[in-house]
Amino acid sequence: MTVTAPPTPGDLRERFAPLLQEIAAGSADRDRQRRLPHEEVRALAAAGFTAITVPHEHGGAGADVETLMRLLIDLGEADSNLPQLLRAHFAVVDDLLHGTEQGDPAPWFARIAAGEIFGNASHERSSATVGDLATTVRPDGDGFRISGIKHYSTGSLFADWILVSAVTPEGRRARVTVGRHDAGVDVRDDWDGFGQTLTGSGTTVLEDVPVPAERVTLLEGGDGAVTAKTSFLQLVLLASLVGVGRAALRDGIDFVRSRTRVYSQGVGATAAEDPLVQQVIGRLAATVAAAEDSVLAAARALAEAQAARGAEGVGELADAAELRTVQAQITAVAGVLEVTTELFEVGGASATSRGRALDRHWRNARTLSSHNPVIYQERAIGDRLLNGTGLLYFWSTGSPPHRSRLRRRRARPSEGGGGAPAPG
């Protein structure tokens, strides 16, 4: 029996480049028409993109987290909706890889390698306090039943399986896997954001859905435990964001090269020969490169933490990865928002043509940047450096609890375990 070697990162980027070019070619039209990328998602699954981190022996490419983020940046340049809508999927694979899911992962690896996809249903708009859930999962014979309403169910419209966060009647947190087409599951396309309009981030309604016992995991650990999960989830968003920056730069260059008219104030025979236009393009290119480098540096820190799982000092490595990721978020958000705004300096009013759809880059960047708002992340780093306060490893929204619960404890980076929410 011949055993082939796992593909290299370069092999994977070369393998998927033609498909990503096809996806990029239709990106502007999909945005204008609000045409959901069902075909594109299935094409990625058929090509093996959704299994790139599945171990090679289980039918995947066995890629590490840095390679994954490089490929998600490439995909984000083609269409930034796609990495975000696949965030829950890759998070599930990451959990299977690093042992945070119970049971033998091999059957799920086989399903994923065959093209099956995970979506997400974690966040709620109920009146529950921050961190609490209204969605309940209760015993029912040999299995369970789950009921609740979830919002921002990113990716679930395109999925075979949906990962749902819930609580038991006793108040214990649980993670539940339901089939996308199970009886009682209603996934709605009602996301109304002005950017990232094709991620399927709508409402999921669960009405007394029966769930086998093997698809319900009761969770251990508190909300404040140090974990590498939050770093992973944030990096997928940042990969999407950097992809937006690269796409904006690409389209800006193409736009300038296509211009035949010049301004009376210009000093070049063409727009491409004008030193001021060249200066803008050069500055934007440097900003995109800095944002990409910061994200990949954080991915390497995450890879180091993941490789040390179970070893002494893993908590310090996970904490370092989280800090590096938050710093990358601050860098990438500011940089890509600048790029998607300054892009219009090279073209005047003609750059605002709906036919060019350059506005989608700013809309997508602004929407991605609104996740886990930077103002809180900046303060968290300052509080950590000045007062030794631990970073926050649980993201949620809701009605404010008693003020004393809002204070985070001092850093204890030797801790490990769960506590991160399901991906939103």
C-alpha positions in Angstrom: 0.0 0.0 0.0 1.4 3.4 -1.0 1.0 6.2 1.5 1.2 9.7 0.1 2.8 12.5 2.0 0.5 15.3 3.3 0.5 18.3 0.9 2.7 21.3 1.8 1.2 24.8 2.4 2.4 25.8 -1.1 0.8 22.7 -2.6 -2.5 23.7 -1.0 -2.5 27.3 -2.1 -1.7 26.2 -5.7 -4.4 23.5 -5.6 -7.1 25.9 -4.6 -6.0 28.9 -6.6 -8.2 28.2 -9.7 -11.3 27.7 -7.6 -10.7 30.9 -5.6 -10.2 32.8 -8.9 -13.6 31.5 -10.0 -15.2 32.6 -6.7 -13.6 36.0 -6.9 -14.9 36.5 -10.4 -18.5 36.4 -9.2 -18.0 38.2 -5.9 -19.2 41.6 -6.9 -22.3 40.3 -8.7 -23.3 38.1 -5.7 -23.0 41.2 -3.5 -25.1 43.4 -5.8 -27.8 40.7 -6.3 -27.6 39.4 -2.7 -27.2 35.9 -4.1 -26.2 33.5 -1.3 -23.1 31.4 -2.2 -24.6 28.0 -1.9 -22.8 26.7 -5.0 -19.5 28.2 -3.9 -19.7 26.6 -0.5 -20.4 23.2 -2.0 -17.6 23.7 -4.5 -15.2 24.4 -1.7 -16.3 21.2 0.2 -16.1 19.1 -3.0 -12.5 20.4 -3.6 -11.5 19.4 0.0 -11.1 23.0 1.3 -13.4 22.4 4.2 -11.2 19.4 5.2 -7.8 21.1 5.0 -7.2 20.7 8.8 -8.6 17.2 9.0 -5.7 14.7 9.6 -4.2 13.3 6.5 -4.9 9.7 7.6 -8.6 10.6 7.9 -8.9 12.0 4.4 -8.0 15.6 5.0 -4.9 17.7 4.2 -3.5 17.8 7.8 -2.8 21.5 7.6 -1.7 23.4 10.7 -3.4 26.6 12.0 -1.0 29.0 10.3 -1.6 27.3 6.9 -5.4 27.4 7.5 -5.2 31.2 8.2 -3.2 31.8 5.1 -5.8 29.9 3.0 -8.6 31.7 4.7 -7.0 35.0 3.8 -6.8 33.8 0.2 -10.4 32.9 0.4 -11.3 36.2 2.0 -9.7 38.0 -0.9 -11.9 36.0 -3.2 -15.1 36.6 -1.2 -14.9 37.7 2.5 -18.3 36.1 3.3 -16.9 32.6 2.8 -14.3 32.4 5.6 -16.7 33.9 8.1 -19.6 31.6 7.2 -17.2 28.7 7.6 -15.8 29.9 11.0 -18.0 27.5 13.0 -17.1 24.6 10.7 -13.3 25.1 11.2 -13.8 25.7 14.9 -15.5 22.3 15.2 -12.6 20.6 13.4 -10.2 22.4 15.7 -12.1 21.1 18.7 -12.0 17.6 17.3 -8.2 17.9 16.7 -7.4 19.2 20.1 -9.6 17.0 22.2 -12.2 19.4 23.5 -15.0 17.2 22.0 -15.9 14.0 23.7 -15.7 10.6 22.0 -13.9 9.2 19.0 -13.4 12.0 16.4 -12.8 9.6 13.5 -16.5 9.3 12.4 -16.8 13.1 12.3 -13.5 13.4 10.5 -14.9 11.0 7.9 -18.1 13.1 7.5 -16.1 16.3 7.1 -13.7 14.8 4.6 -16.7 13.7 2.6 -17.8 17.3 2.4 -20.2 17.7 5.3 -20.3 21.2 6.9 -21.0 22.6 10.4 -22.9 25.8 11.1 -23.4 27.7 14.4 -26.3 28.8 16.6 -25.0 30.3 19.8 -26.0 33.9 20.3 -29.3 35.1 21.6 -31.3 38.3 21.9 -33.2 37.2 25.1 -33.4 39.3 28.2 -31.0 36.9 30.0 -28.0 38.4 31.7 -24.6 38.4 30.0 -23.3 34.8 29.6 -26.7 33.2 30.3 -28.9 31.3 27.8 -32.6 30.9 27.2 -32.2 27.9 24.9 -32.8 24.7 26.9 -32.0 21.0 26.3 -33.9 18.5 28.4 -33.8 14.7 28.8 -36.5 12.8 26.8 -36.4 9.1 27.1 -33.0 7.8 25.8 -32.2 11.2 24.2 -32.9 14.9 24.6 -35.1 17.6 23.1 -33.9 21.2 22.5 -35.9 24.4 22.1 -34.9 28.0 21.7 -34.3 30.9 19.3 -30.8 31.9 18.2 -29.6 34.9 16.2 -26.4 35.5 14.2 -26.4 31.9 13.1 -23.5 32.4 10.8 -23.1 29.6 8.2 -26.1 27.6 9.2 -28.0 28.2 6.0 -25.2 26.3 4.2 -24.6 23.6 6.7 -25.4 19.9 7.2 -25.0 20.2 11.0 -25.5 23.0 13.5 -23.7 23.4 16.7 -26.0 24.9 19.3 -25.2 26.2 22.8 -27.9 25.5 25.5 -28.5 24.9 29.2 -30.1 22.0 31.0 -33.0 22.5 33.3 -30.5 22.4 36.2 -28.6 25.3 34.6 -25.6 23.3 33.3 -24.2 24.5 30.0 -24.3 22.1 27.0 -23.2 21.9 23.4 -25.8 20.2 21.1 -25.4 19.1 17.5 -28.6 19.1 15.5 -29.1 18.2 11.8 -29.7 21.3 9.6 -32.8 19.6 8.2 -34.1 17.8 11.3 -37.8 18.2 12.2 -38.3 21.4 14.2 -35.2 23.2 12.9 -36.0 26.4 11.0 -33.0 28.5 9.7 -34.0 31.9 8.3 -32.3 34.2 6.0 -33.1 37.4 7.8 -29.6 38.9 8.5 -30.0 42.6 7.6 -26.4 44.0 8.1 -25.1 46.3 5.4 -21.9 44.3 5.0 -21.0 40.6 4.9 -24.5 40.2 3.6 -24.0 36.6 2.3 -22.9 34.8 5.5 -26.3 33.4 6.4 -26.1 35.1 9.8 -29.8 34.9 10.4 -32.2 33.4 12.9 -32.4 29.7 13.9 -35.6 28.6 15.6 -35.5 25.2 17.4 -38.9 23.8 18.3 -38.8 20.7 20.5 -36.1 19.1 18.3 -35.2 15.5 19.2 -31.5 14.9 19.7 -29.8 11.6 20.3 -27.8 11.4 23.5 -24.5 11.1 21.7 -24.9 14.5 20.2 -25.3 16.3 23.5 -22.1 17.3 25.4 -22.3 18.6 28.9 -19.5 21.1 29.4 -17.1 21.5 32.2 -15.1 24.6 33.4 -16.0 28.2 34.0 -16.4 31.1 31.7 -13.1 32.6 32.7 -10.7 29.7 32.1 -7.7 30.4 29.8 -8.2 28.7 26.5 -6.8 28.9 22.9 -10.4 28.7 21.5 -11.0 32.5 21.6 -7.8 33.1 19.7 -8.8 30.7 17.0 -12.3 32.2 16.6 -11.0 35.8 16.4 -8.3 34.8 13.9 -10.8 33.5 11.4 -12.6 36.8 11.5 -9.2 38.6 11.1 -8.3 36.4 8.1 -11.6 37.4 6.5 -10.8 41.0 7.2 -7.2 40.9 5.8 -8.8 39.2 2.7 -11.0 42.3 2.4 -7.9 44.5 2.5 -6.1 42.5 -0.2 -9.2 42.6 -2.4 -9.5 46.3 -2.0 -5.9 46.8 -2.9 -6.3 44.5 -5.9 -9.3 46.3 -7.2 -7.8 49.7 -6.6 -4.7 48.8 -8.7 -7.0 47.4 -11.5 -9.1 50.6 -11.4 -6.0 52.9 -11.7 -4.6 50.9 -14.5 -7.9 51.1 -16.4 -8.2 54.9 -16.1 -7.7 56.9 -19.3 -8.7 60.3 -18.0 -6.5 62.5 -15.7 -7.1 65.5 -13.5 -5.9 69.0 -14.4 -4.0 69.0 -11.1 -2.2 65.8 -11.9 1.4 65.5 -13.0 1.3 62.2 -14.9 0.3 61.3 -18.4 -1.9 58.6 -16.9 -3.3 57.9 -13.5 -0.9 55.1 -13.1 2.0 57.5 -13.8 0.8 60.1 -11.3 3.2 60.2 -8.3 0.4 61.1 -5.9 -1.7 58.1 -7.0 1.4 55.9 -6.8 2.0 57.1 -3.2 -1.6 56.2 -2.2 -1.3 52.7 -3.7 2.1 52.2 -2.1 0.8 53.2 1.4 -2.2 50.9 1.1 0.0 48.0 0.1 2.2 48.5 3.1 -0.8 48.7 5.4 -2.3 45.5 4.0 1.0 43.7 4.4 1.3 44.8 8.1 -2.2 43.6 8.8 -1.5 40.2 7.2 1.8 39.8 9.1 0.2 40.6 12.4 -2.5 38.0 11.9 0.0 35.3 10.8 2.2 36.1 13.7 -0.7 35.5 16.0 -1.5 32.2 14.2 2.0 31.0 14.9 1.6 31.8 18.6 -1.7 29.9 18.5 0.0 26.9 16.8 2.6 26.9 19.6 -0.1 26.8 22.3 -2.0 24.0 20.5 1.2 21.9 20.1 1.8 22.2 23.9 -1.7 20.9 24.9 -1.4 18.8 28.1 2.1 20.0 28.8 3.3 22.2 31.6 3.1 25.9 30.7 0.3 25.5 28.1 -1.7 28.1 30.0 1.1 30.7 29.5 1.3 29.9 25.8 -2.5 30.1 25.3 -2.5 33.5 27.2 0.3 34.7 25.0 -1.6 33.6 21.9 -4.7 35.5 23.1 -2.7 38.6 23.7 -1.0 38.5 20.3 -4.4 37.9 18.7 -6.0 40.9 20.4 -3.1 43.0 19.3 -3.5 41.7 15.8 -7.2 42.6 15.9 -6.4 46.2 16.8 -3.7 46.5 14.1 -5.8 44.8 11.3 -9.0 46.6 12.0 -7.4 50.1 11.9 -5.4 49.1 8.9 -8.0 47.6 6.7 -10.6 50.3 7.5 -8.0 52.8 6.4 -7.3 50.9 3.2 -11.0 50.5 2.2 -11.6 54.2 2.8 -8.4 55.6 1.3 -9.0 53.4 -1.8 -11.3 56.1 -3.1 -8.5 58.7 -3.2 -7.2 57.2 -6.4 -10.4 57.6 -8.5 -12.6 60.5 -7.8 -16.4 60.1 -8.3 -16.0 57.4 -10.9 -14.7 55.1 -8.2 -18.2 55.2 -6.5 -19.9 53.6 -9.5 -22.2 50.8 -8.4 -20.9 48.8 -11.3 -17.5 48.6 -9.7 -18.9 47.7 -6.3 -15.8 49.1 -4.5 -18.1 50.1 -1.6 -18.6 46.5 -0.6 -15.0 46.4 0.7 -15.6 49.1 3.2 -19.0 47.7 4.2 -17.6 44.2 4.7 -14.6 45.5 6.6 -16.8 47.7 8.8 -19.1 44.8 9.6 -16.3 42.3 10.3 -14.6 45.0 12.5 -17.7 45.3 14.6 -17.3 41.8 16.1 -15.8 41.9 19.6 -15.4 45.7 19.4 -11.9 47.0 19.4 -12.6 49.7 22.1 -13.0 46.9 24.6 -9.9 45.0 23.4 -7.7 48.1 23.6 -8.9 48.7 27.2 -8.4 45.1 28.1 -4.7 45.2 27.0 -4.2 48.4 28.9 -5.8 47.0 32.0 -3.6 43.9 31.7 -0.4 45.8 31.4 -1.1 48.3 34.1 -3.0 46.2 36.6 -2.3 42.6 35.8 -6.0 41.9 35.0 -6.6 38.7 33.0 -7.9 38.8 29.4 -11.5 37.9 28.9 -12.0 34.3 27.5 -15.7 34.4 27.2 -17.7 36.6 24.8 -21.4 37.2 25.1 -24.0 39.8 25.2 -27.2 40.3 27.3 -28.6 42.4 30.1 -26.0 43.6 32.5 -25.6 41.5 35.7 -24.7 43.0 39.1 -21.7 45.3 38.5 -19.4 43.2 40.7 -19.6 40.3 38.2 -18.2 42.6 35.4 -14.8 42.8 37.1 -12.4 40.3 35.7 -10.0 38.5 38.0 -6.3 39.0 37.8 -4.4 36.9 35.3 -3.8 33.3 36.1 -2.2 32.0 32.9 -1.4 28.6 34.2 -5.1 27.7 34.0 -6.4 25.6 31.1 -9.7 24.2 30.0 -12.8 25.3 28.3 -15.0 28.3 28.8 -15.0 29.8 25.3 -18.4 30.2 23.7 -19.5 28.4 20.5 -18.5 30.4 17.4 -20.8 33.2 16.3 
